[in-house]
Amino acid sequence: MRQISLQFVPTAILSRQIAVIRHQSLIINLPGQPKSIAQTLEGLKDESGGVKVAGLFASVPYCIDLIGGPYLETVESVCKAFRPKTAQRPPR
């Protein structure tokens, strides 16, 4: 989250952006502004629309899987970078 925020705000390194697990819940503390939330969740794209830095949404399915939640089906190209090979389900 900070890596994305630093592209827009030089003081982002001082922010409280954090994610924690409590029992079997994933808690994510997002920025306070709607625009900042969207940037953090979606990530950074280059001029051609390619992914420069993956957003937080890409890592959430794997985090939920780690804490014993349901396996979330998502856009595979977005989430693949955050899901280790040992945690990938075989194709159906």
N, CA and C atoms as an extended XYZ file, in Angstrom:
276
Properties=species:S:1:pos:R:3:atomname:S:1:resname:S:1:resid:I:1 pbc="F F F"
N         0.828       -1.187        0.000 N   MET     1
C         0.000        0.000        0.000 CA  MET     1
C         0.874        1.254        0.000 C   MET     1
N         1.923        1.219        0.804 N   ARG     2
C         2.793        2.402        0.859 CA  ARG     2
C         3.513        2.632       -0.458 C   ARG     2
N         3.906        1.556       -1.119 N   GLN     3
C         4.602        1.695       -2.403 CA  GLN     3
C         3.723        2.431       -3.408 C   GLN     3
N         2.453        2.129       -3.412 N   ILE     4
C         1.529        2.805       -4.319 CA  ILE     4
C         1.334        4.256       -3.878 C   ILE     4
N         1.088        4.461       -2.600 N   SER     5
C         0.847        5.814       -2.087 CA  SER     5
C         2.040        6.733       -2.290 C   SER     5
N         3.247        6.179       -2.202 N   LEU     6
C         4.444        7.003       -2.382 CA  LEU     6
C         4.545        7.599       -3.786 C   LEU     6
N         3.877        6.993       -4.746 N   GLN     7
C         3.880        7.538       -6.102 CA  GLN     7
C         3.084        8.842       -6.197 C   GLN     7
N         2.219        9.077       -5.216 N   PHE     8
C         1.350       10.250       -5.240 CA  PHE     8
C         1.640       11.249       -4.130 C   PHE     8
N         2.050       10.750       -2.949 N   VAL     9
C         2.248       11.596       -1.784 CA  VAL     9
C         3.588       11.267       -1.137 C   VAL     9
N         4.517       12.229       -1.061 N   PRO    10
C         5.837       11.949       -0.499 CA  PRO    10
C         5.830       11.548        0.973 C   PRO    10
N         4.804       11.928        1.714 N   THR    11
C         4.749       11.591        3.136 CA  THR    11
C         4.000       10.281        3.402 C   THR    11
N         3.699        9.519        2.377 N   ALA    12
C         2.934        8.278        2.529 CA  ALA    12
C         3.644        7.264        3.421 C   ALA    12
N         4.942        7.348        3.505 N   ILE    13
C         5.700        6.411        4.330 CA  ILE    13
C         5.313        6.551        5.802 C   ILE    13
N         4.744        7.683        6.169 N   LEU    14
C         4.340        7.928        7.551 CA  LEU    14
C         2.904        7.488        7.834 C   LEU    14
N         2.218        6.966        6.826 N   SER    15
C         0.813        6.614        7.001 CA  SER    15
C         0.638        5.357        7.851 C   SER    15
N        -0.603        5.102        8.257 N   ARG    16
C        -0.916        3.964        9.112 CA  ARG    16
C        -1.410        2.763        8.318 C   ARG    16
N        -1.183        2.724        7.049 N   GLN    17
C        -1.674        1.622        6.231 CA  GLN    17
C        -1.096        0.306        6.736 C   GLN    17
N        -1.993       -0.598        7.101 N   ILE    18
C        -1.564       -1.874        7.670 CA  ILE    18
C        -2.671       -2.897        7.453 C   ILE    18
N        -2.294       -4.154        7.463 N   ALA    19
C        -3.263       -5.249        7.417 CA  ALA    19
C        -2.861       -6.258        8.489 C   ALA    19
N        -3.854       -6.800        9.171 N   VAL    20
C        -3.593       -7.765       10.235 CA  VAL    20
C        -4.620       -8.892       10.156 C   VAL    20
N        -4.299       -9.967       10.851 N   ILE    21
C        -5.233      -11.075       10.977 CA  ILE    21
C        -5.621      -11.174       12.445 C   ILE    21
N        -6.918      -11.224       12.698 N   ARG    22
C        -7.423      -11.429       14.061 CA  ARG    22
C        -8.382      -12.604       13.997 C   ARG    22
N        -8.000      -13.656       14.685 N   HIS    23
C        -8.727      -14.922       14.618 CA  HIS    23
C        -8.760      -15.368       13.154 C   HIS    23
N        -9.922      -15.428       12.550 N   GLN    24
C        -9.984      -15.811       11.138 CA  GLN    24
C       -10.530      -14.672       10.284 C   GLN    24
N       -10.167      -13.454       10.662 N   SER    25
C       -10.603      -12.273        9.922 CA  SER    25
C        -9.400      -11.502        9.415 C   SER    25
N        -9.477      -11.050        8.186 N   LEU    26
C        -8.461      -10.186        7.599 CA  LEU    26
C        -8.948       -8.748        7.761 C   LEU    26
N        -8.169       -7.922        8.446 N   ILE    27
C        -8.523       -6.529        8.693 CA  ILE    27
C        -7.525       -5.653        7.954 C   ILE    27
N        -8.025       -4.792        7.088 N   ILE    28
C        -7.166       -3.922        6.286 CA  ILE    28
C        -7.511       -2.470        6.602 C   ILE    28
N        -6.518       -1.706        7.058 N   ASN    29
C        -6.692       -0.287        7.356 CA  ASN    29
C        -6.311        0.486        6.097 C   ASN    29
N        -7.303        1.007        5.416 N   LEU    30
C        -7.086        1.712        4.158 CA  LEU    30
C        -6.889        3.207        4.391 C   LEU    30
N        -6.393        3.928        3.388 N   PRO    31
C        -6.247        5.384        3.511 CA  PRO    31
C        -7.609        6.049        3.736 C   PRO    31
N        -7.594        7.314        4.106 N   GLY    32
C        -8.828        8.008        4.445 CA  GLY    32
C        -9.589        8.619        3.291 C   GLY    32
N        -8.958        8.876        2.174 N   GLN    33
C        -9.618        9.531        1.053 CA  GLN    33
C       -10.092        8.516        0.016 C   GLN    33
N       -11.299        8.685       -0.533 N   PRO    34
C       -11.810        7.740       -1.529 CA  PRO    34
C       -10.864        7.539       -2.723 C   PRO    34
N       -10.257        8.609       -3.202 N   LYS    35
C        -9.334        8.488       -4.331 CA  LYS    35
C        -8.126        7.636       -3.942 C   LYS    35
N        -7.616        7.850       -2.746 N   SER    36
C        -6.466        7.069       -2.259 CA  SER    36
C        -6.827        5.604       -2.073 C   SER    36
N        -8.036        5.346       -1.610 N   ILE    37
C        -8.487        3.964       -1.446 CA  ILE    37
C        -8.518        3.269       -2.806 C   ILE    37
N        -9.085        3.933       -3.797 N   ALA    38
C        -9.154        3.345       -5.139 CA  ALA    38
C        -7.762        3.058       -5.684 C   ALA    38
N        -6.834        3.988       -5.526 N   GLN    39
C        -5.470        3.792       -6.004 CA  GLN    39
C        -4.802        2.623       -5.298 C   GLN    39
N        -5.000        2.513       -4.003 N   THR    40
C        -4.396        1.436       -3.220 CA  THR    40
C        -4.954        0.079       -3.620 C   THR    40
N        -6.248       -0.002       -3.817 N   LEU    41
C        -6.872       -1.276       -4.163 CA  LEU    41
C        -6.579       -1.697       -5.597 C   LEU    41
N        -6.580       -0.745       -6.517 N   GLU    42
C        -6.404       -1.066       -7.931 CA  GLU    42
C        -4.945       -1.167       -8.344 C   GLU    42
N        -4.054       -0.479       -7.675 N   GLY    43
C        -2.638       -0.497       -8.035 CA  GLY    43
C        -2.280        0.594       -9.018 C   GLY    43
N        -1.052        0.539       -9.499 N   LEU    44
C        -0.561        1.543      -10.438 CA  LEU    44
C        -0.464        0.949      -11.835 C   LEU    44
N        -0.865        1.758      -12.802 N   LYS    45
C        -0.764        1.329      -14.188 CA  LYS    45
C         0.156        2.290      -14.931 C   LYS    45
N         0.880        1.758      -15.907 N   ASP    46
C         1.744        2.626      -16.710 CA  ASP    46
C         0.900        3.319      -17.788 C   ASP    46
N         1.541        4.076      -18.654 N   GLU    47
C         0.839        4.857      -19.668 CA  GLU    47
C         0.022        3.983      -20.619 C   GLU    47
N         0.485        2.765      -20.871 N   SER    48
C        -0.222        1.874      -21.804 CA  SER    48
C        -1.306        1.049      -21.117 C   SER    48
N        -1.496        1.228      -19.801 N   GLY    49
C        -2.522        0.504      -19.079 CA  GLY    49
C        -2.046       -0.793      -18.450 C   GLY    49
N        -0.766       -1.104      -18.593 N   GLY    50
C        -0.203       -2.305      -17.971 CA  GLY    50
C         0.029       -2.099      -16.488 C   GLY    50
N         0.080       -3.177      -15.738 N   VAL    51
C         0.269       -3.097      -14.293 CA  VAL    51
C         1.711       -2.747      -13.965 C   VAL    51
N         1.896       -1.645      -13.259 N   LYS    52
C         3.218       -1.218      -12.803 CA  LYS    52
C         3.461       -1.752      -11.386 C   LYS    52
N         2.482       -1.579      -10.504 N   VAL    53
C         2.509       -2.112       -9.144 CA  VAL    53
C         1.120       -2.686       -8.871 C   VAL    53
N         1.068       -3.966       -8.509 N   ALA    54
C        -0.222       -4.605       -8.248 CA  ALA    54
C        -0.881       -3.982       -7.027 C   ALA    54
N        -2.181       -3.846       -7.081 N   GLY    55
C        -2.929       -3.283       -5.974 CA  GLY    55
C        -3.228       -4.320       -4.906 C   GLY    55
N        -3.803       -3.853       -3.838 N   LEU    56
C        -4.110       -4.700       -2.697 CA  LEU    56
C        -5.126       -5.792       -3.033 C   LEU    56
N        -6.066       -5.509       -3.919 N   PHE    57
C        -7.063       -6.515       -4.290 CA  PHE    57
C        -6.417       -7.810       -4.763 C   PHE    57
N        -5.267       -7.702       -5.396 N   ALA    58
C        -4.611       -8.884       -5.941 CA  ALA    58
C        -4.151       -9.850       -4.849 C   ALA    58
N        -3.859       -9.356       -3.662 N   SER    59
C        -3.343      -10.227       -2.599 CA  SER    59
C        -4.415      -10.736       -1.637 C   SER    59
N        -5.591      -10.140       -1.640 N   VAL    60
C        -6.633      -10.511       -0.680 CA  VAL    60
C        -7.067      -11.979       -0.801 C   VAL    60
N        -7.306      -12.513       -1.996 N   PRO    61
C        -7.732      -13.924       -2.064 CA  PRO    61
C        -6.736      -14.886       -1.420 C   PRO    61
N        -5.463      -14.671       -1.628 N   TYR    62
C        -4.461      -15.555       -1.032 CA  TYR    62
C        -4.421      -15.393        0.490 C   TYR    62
N        -4.560      -14.161        0.975 N   CYS    63
C        -4.587      -13.927        2.423 CA  CYS    63
C        -5.764      -14.652        3.063 C   CYS    63
N        -6.922      -14.593        2.432 N   ILE    64
C        -8.096      -15.277        2.965 CA  ILE    64
C        -7.883      -16.794        2.953 C   ILE    64
N        -7.255      -17.292        1.912 N   ASP    65
C        -6.937      -18.717        1.831 CA  ASP    65
C        -5.993      -19.125        2.966 C   ASP    65
N        -5.015      -18.285        3.276 N   LEU    66
C        -4.050      -18.586        4.340 CA  LEU    66
C        -4.698      -18.702        5.718 C   LEU    66
N        -5.734      -17.916        5.970 N   ILE    67
C        -6.373      -17.959        7.291 CA  ILE    67
C        -7.518      -18.966        7.351 C   ILE    67
N        -7.636      -19.783        6.317 N   GLY    68
C        -8.626      -20.853        6.340 CA  GLY    68
C        -9.979      -20.467        5.796 C   GLY    68
N       -10.045      -19.362        5.112 N   GLY    69
C       -11.309      -18.944        4.510 CA  GLY    69
C       -11.540      -19.681        3.205 C   GLY    69
N       -12.618      -19.368        2.507 N   PRO    70
C       -12.921      -20.054        1.249 CA  PRO    70
C       -11.923      -19.677        0.164 C   PRO    70
N       -11.745      -20.571       -0.759 N   TYR    71
C       -10.880      -20.295       -1.912 CA  TYR    71
C       -11.653      -19.383       -2.848 C   TYR    71
N       -11.155      -18.182       -3.074 N   LEU    72
C       -11.856      -17.212       -3.900 CA  LEU    72
C       -11.429      -17.334       -5.350 C   LEU    72
N       -12.387      -17.408       -6.226 N   GLU    73
C       -12.115      -17.408       -7.656 CA  GLU    73
C       -12.092      -15.958       -8.113 C   GLU    73
N       -11.006      -15.568       -8.753 N   THR    74
C       -10.847      -14.183       -9.183 CA  THR    74
C       -10.226      -14.159      -10.571 C   THR    74
N        -9.860      -12.993      -11.019 N   VAL    75
C        -9.163      -12.864      -12.290 CA  VAL    75
C        -7.757      -13.409      -12.084 C   VAL    75
N        -7.477      -14.548      -12.666 N   GLU    76
C        -6.224      -15.266      -12.418 CA  GLU    76
C        -4.990      -14.409      -12.710 C   GLU    76
N        -5.014      -13.625      -13.778 N   SER    77
C        -3.841      -12.820      -14.140 CA  SER    77
C        -3.523      -11.765      -13.086 C   SER    77
N        -4.524      -11.312      -12.340 N   VAL    78
C        -4.309      -10.304      -11.311 CA  VAL    78
C        -3.714      -10.924      -10.052 C   VAL    78
N        -4.220      -12.076       -9.669 N   CYS    79
C        -3.863      -12.673       -8.379 CA  CYS    79
C        -2.696      -13.648       -8.428 C   CYS    79
N        -2.309      -14.102       -9.583 N   LYS    80
C        -1.287      -15.144       -9.692 CA  LYS    80
C         0.027      -14.744       -9.029 C   LYS    80
N         0.410      -13.508       -9.128 N   ALA    81
C         1.692      -13.061       -8.571 CA  ALA    81
C         1.745      -13.201       -7.055 C   ALA    81
N         0.604      -13.188       -6.389 N   PHE    82
C         0.576      -13.240       -4.933 CA  PHE    82
C         0.303      -14.634       -4.383 C   PHE    82
N        -0.012      -15.579       -5.240 N   ARG    83
C        -0.341      -16.924       -4.783 CA  ARG    83
C         0.830      -17.842       -5.122 C   ARG    83
N         1.566      -18.322       -4.116 N   PRO    84
C         2.705      -19.195       -4.399 CA  PRO    84
C         2.269      -20.448       -5.163 C   PRO    84
N         3.191      -21.025       -5.913 N   LYS    85
C         2.881      -22.213       -6.715 CA  LYS    85
C         2.307      -23.334       -5.865 C   LYS    85
N         2.750      -23.455       -4.620 N   THR    86
C         2.243      -24.518       -3.760 CA  THR    86
C         0.802      -24.287       -3.335 C   THR    86
N         0.303      -23.077       -3.491 N   ALA    87
C        -1.066      -22.766       -3.069 CA  ALA    87
C        -2.023      -22.636       -4.245 C   ALA    87
N        -1.557      -22.886       -5.458 N   GLN    88
C        -2.424      -22.788       -6.624 CA  GLN    88
C        -3.187      -24.080       -6.833 C   GLN    88
N        -4.441      -23.955       -7.156 N   ARG    89
C        -5.269      -25.126       -7.408 CA  ARG    89
C        -5.065      -25.576       -8.849 C   ARG    89
N        -5.063      -26.872       -9.082 N   PRO    90
C        -4.913      -27.348      -10.462 CA  PRO    90
C        -6.127      -26.975      -11.300 C   PRO    90
N        -5.930      -26.812      -12.614 N   PRO    91
C        -7.065      -26.477      -13.486 CA  PRO    91
C        -8.114      -27.585      -13.448 C   PRO    91
N        -9.341      -27.174      -13.574 N   ARG    92
C       -10.448      -28.149      -13.542 CA  ARG    92
C       -10.657      -28.810      -14.848 C   ARG    92
